[in-house]
Amino acid sequence: MMMMTRRIISLLAVILISVTLSAQKKDFGIWYGANLSKGITNKLDLNISLMARTYEDASKLEQGFAEAGVGYKINKHLDAALSYRLTSAIEDDSEFHFQHKLFLDLKSDMKASRFSFSARLRFQTRIKTYLQYVEDKYPDYTGRIKLKATYRTPKFPVNPYVYYEAFCPMFSKEDRSIGKNRFSAGISYKISSKHSIDIGYIYQRDYLPKMKDMSIIDLEYNIKL
């Protein structure tokens, strides 16, 4: 089992390095995050997240946000969550402006042998404070679908994972059904029962308003109380 786990981690590392090197001519960024989860009752959780995202070869801050929400366990395989995010992001005038985002999630998960599979449906609405165009006065809506697979290693603190996420504009005049894709692979390292670290690579392709590719290193620290 230990040998198999090492082979999986080595293969992931080779894939991440290869994809990163092949994307050298495109934009590159690093995302730094911290997440706190605390159980309120047997079915209710409080979740808080902080994140800073860089771009232009990780040399500039693109946005930072603080997010808080609650999750409710409907049954063994289905969870619901509601959260609010306050974002400060750079806009077309090269200045930072606030954005307000509200998320409504439904998440399902299941286990099969050593694997865990999850699917998340997210409804997102965003309100901008930087009003460059008439449509900026109104909230925009996005549907997001995220599929994730994790290989669980009970006797080893490292769990490799992969996921795909699609962003679908809703109530939009755009012809595209998918406005953004994310493909990711990485590892989750369990430090203790309450602390863990996620290290992953994300390949992101934006289709709207124009085609743009970005390679991202995602670094997140997780605390569960």
C-alpha positions as CSV (number, residue, x, y, z in Angstrom):
1,M,0.0,0.0,0.0
2,M,2.8,2.4,0.9
3,M,4.6,1.7,-2.4
4,M,1.3,2.2,-4.4
5,T,0.7,5.5,-2.6
6,R,4.2,6.8,-3.4
7,R,3.8,5.9,-7.0
8,I,0.5,7.8,-7.2
9,I,2.1,10.9,-5.6
10,S,5.1,10.6,-7.9
11,L,2.9,10.4,-10.9
12,L,0.9,13.4,-9.8
13,A,4.1,15.4,-9.3
14,V,5.3,14.5,-12.8
15,I,2.0,15.5,-14.3
16,L,1.8,18.8,-12.4
17,I,5.4,19.7,-13.3
18,S,4.9,18.8,-17.0
19,V,1.7,20.8,-17.3
20,T,3.2,23.8,-15.6
21,L,6.3,23.8,-17.9
22,S,4.1,23.5,-21.0
23,A,2.1,26.5,-19.8
24,Q,5.1,28.8,-19.2
25,K,4.0,31.2,-21.9
26,K,0.6,31.7,-20.3
27,D,-0.2,33.5,-17.1
28,F,0.7,32.0,-13.8
29,G,-0.5,32.6,-10.2
30,I,-0.4,31.4,-6.7
31,W,-3.5,31.2,-4.5
32,Y,-3.0,31.3,-0.7
33,G,-5.9,30.3,1.5
34,A,-6.9,29.4,5.0
35,N,-10.1,27.6,6.0
36,L,-11.8,27.1,9.3
37,S,-14.7,24.7,10.0
38,K,-16.4,24.4,13.3
39,G,-19.3,22.1,14.2
40,I,-22.2,23.9,15.9
41,T,-24.5,20.9,16.2
42,N,-24.5,17.4,14.8
43,K,-25.9,18.7,11.5
44,L,-24.8,22.3,11.4
45,D,-21.3,23.6,10.6
46,L,-19.8,27.1,10.5
47,N,-17.2,27.7,7.7
48,I,-14.9,30.7,7.3
49,S,-12.3,31.2,4.5
50,L,-9.7,33.8,3.7
51,M,-7.8,33.8,0.4
52,A,-5.3,35.9,-1.6
53,R,-4.9,35.3,-5.4
54,T,-2.0,36.5,-7.5
55,Y,-1.5,36.7,-11.2
56,E,1.1,38.0,-13.8
57,D,3.6,35.2,-12.8
58,A,2.5,35.5,-9.2
59,S,4.0,39.0,-9.0
60,K,0.8,41.0,-8.4
61,L,-2.3,40.6,-6.2
62,E,-5.4,40.0,-8.3
63,Q,-8.0,39.7,-5.5
64,G,-8.5,38.8,-1.9
65,F,-11.7,37.7,-0.2
66,A,-13.2,36.7,3.1
67,E,-16.1,34.2,3.2
68,A,-18.4,32.9,5.9
69,G,-21.3,30.5,5.7
70,V,-23.1,27.6,7.3
71,G,-23.5,24.0,6.1
72,Y,-26.4,21.7,7.0
73,K,-26.2,17.9,6.7
74,I,-29.5,16.7,5.2
75,N,-28.6,13.0,5.3
76,K,-25.6,10.7,5.1
77,H,-24.8,11.6,1.5
78,L,-26.3,15.1,1.0
79,D,-25.3,18.5,2.4
80,A,-26.5,22.0,1.8
81,A,-24.7,25.3,2.4
82,L,-25.2,29.0,2.2
83,S,-22.4,31.5,2.3
84,Y,-21.4,35.1,1.6
85,R,-18.1,36.4,0.2
86,L,-16.7,39.9,0.3
87,T,-14.1,40.3,-2.5
88,S,-11.7,43.0,-3.3
89,A,-10.6,42.5,-6.9
90,I,-8.7,44.5,-9.5
91,E,-10.9,45.9,-12.3
92,D,-10.4,47.4,-15.7
93,D,-9.3,50.7,-14.2
94,S,-6.4,48.9,-12.5
95,E,-7.9,49.7,-9.1
96,F,-9.4,47.4,-6.4
97,H,-13.1,47.4,-6.0
98,F,-15.5,45.4,-3.8
99,Q,-17.7,42.6,-5.1
100,H,-20.4,40.9,-3.1
101,K,-21.1,37.2,-3.8
102,L,-23.7,34.8,-2.4
103,F,-23.5,31.0,-2.8
104,L,-26.1,28.3,-2.4
105,D,-24.6,24.8,-2.5
106,L,-25.8,21.2,-2.7
107,K,-23.1,18.5,-2.3
108,S,-23.3,14.8,-2.5
109,D,-20.6,12.3,-1.7
110,M,-20.0,8.5,-1.7
111,K,-17.2,6.1,-1.0
112,A,-16.1,3.1,-3.1
113,S,-13.2,1.0,-1.8
114,R,-10.3,3.4,-1.4
115,F,-11.9,6.2,-3.3
116,S,-14.2,9.1,-2.3
117,F,-16.3,10.8,-4.9
118,S,-18.2,14.1,-4.5
119,A,-20.4,16.3,-6.7
120,R,-21.2,19.9,-5.9
121,L,-23.9,22.1,-7.5
122,R,-23.4,25.8,-6.7
123,F,-25.7,28.7,-7.5
124,Q,-23.7,31.9,-7.4
125,T,-24.8,35.6,-7.6
126,R,-22.4,38.5,-7.8
127,I,-22.9,42.2,-7.4
128,K,-20.2,44.7,-8.4
129,T,-19.5,48.1,-7.0
130,Y,-17.4,49.2,-10.0
131,L,-20.1,50.3,-12.5
132,Q,-18.3,50.6,-15.8
133,Y,-21.1,49.3,-18.0
134,V,-24.9,49.4,-17.6
135,E,-25.1,45.7,-16.9
136,D,-22.8,46.1,-14.0
137,K,-25.7,47.7,-12.1
138,Y,-27.4,44.3,-12.0
139,P,-26.2,41.0,-10.3
140,D,-24.9,38.3,-12.6
141,Y,-25.7,34.6,-12.0
142,T,-23.5,31.5,-12.5
143,G,-24.2,27.8,-12.1
144,R,-21.1,25.8,-11.1
145,I,-20.6,22.0,-11.2
146,K,-17.7,20.4,-9.4
147,L,-16.8,16.7,-9.6
148,K,-14.0,15.4,-7.4
149,A,-12.3,12.1,-6.7
150,T,-10.0,11.4,-3.8
151,Y,-7.8,8.4,-3.2
152,R,-7.9,7.6,0.6
153,T,-4.9,6.2,2.4
154,P,-5.9,5.4,6.0
155,K,-2.4,4.4,7.1
156,F,-0.7,7.3,5.3
157,P,-1.4,11.1,5.9
158,V,-1.4,12.0,2.1
159,N,-4.5,11.7,0.0
160,P,-4.2,12.5,-3.8
161,Y,-7.2,14.1,-5.5
162,V,-8.4,15.3,-8.9
163,Y,-11.3,17.5,-9.7
164,Y,-13.1,19.3,-12.6
165,E,-15.3,22.4,-12.3
166,A,-17.4,24.1,-14.9
167,F,-18.8,27.7,-14.6
168,C,-22.0,28.2,-16.6
169,P,-23.4,31.7,-17.1
170,M,-27.1,31.9,-16.3
171,F,-29.7,34.3,-17.7
172,S,-27.0,35.6,-20.0
173,K,-27.0,36.7,-23.7
174,E,-23.7,34.8,-24.2
175,D,-23.9,31.9,-26.7
176,R,-21.5,29.8,-24.6
177,S,-23.0,27.4,-22.1
178,I,-19.6,27.1,-20.2
179,G,-17.8,30.4,-19.4
180,K,-14.9,28.9,-17.5
181,N,-13.3,25.5,-16.8
182,R,-10.9,24.4,-14.0
183,F,-9.0,21.1,-14.0
184,S,-7.0,20.3,-10.8
185,A,-4.8,17.6,-9.3
186,G,-3.1,17.7,-5.9
187,I,-2.6,16.2,-2.5
188,S,-4.1,16.7,0.9
189,Y,-1.7,16.2,3.8
190,K,-3.2,15.5,7.2
191,I,-1.0,17.0,9.9
192,S,-3.4,16.0,12.7
193,S,-7.1,15.3,13.4
194,K,-7.7,19.0,13.2
195,H,-5.1,20.4,10.8
196,S,-4.4,19.6,7.2
197,I,-2.7,21.2,4.1
198,D,-3.8,21.1,0.5
199,I,-1.3,21.6,-2.3
200,G,-2.6,21.5,-5.8
201,Y,-2.2,22.6,-9.4
202,I,-5.1,24.2,-11.3
203,Y,-5.4,24.7,-15.0
204,Q,-8.0,27.4,-15.6
205,R,-9.4,28.4,-19.0
206,D,-11.7,31.5,-19.3
207,Y,-13.8,31.8,-22.4
208,L,-15.6,35.0,-21.5
209,P,-15.1,37.8,-22.3
210,K,-12.2,36.4,-24.3
211,M,-10.1,33.2,-24.2
212,K,-7.5,33.2,-21.4
213,D,-5.5,30.3,-19.9
214,M,-3.9,30.4,-16.4
215,S,-1.8,27.9,-14.4
216,I,-2.3,28.2,-10.7
217,I,-0.6,26.7,-7.6
218,D,-3.1,26.4,-4.8
219,L,-1.9,26.4,-1.2
220,E,-4.5,26.0,1.5
221,Y,-4.3,25.4,5.3
222,N,-7.4,23.8,6.9
223,I,-8.5,23.8,10.5
224,K,-11.4,21.7,11.8
225,L,-12.6,22.4,15.3
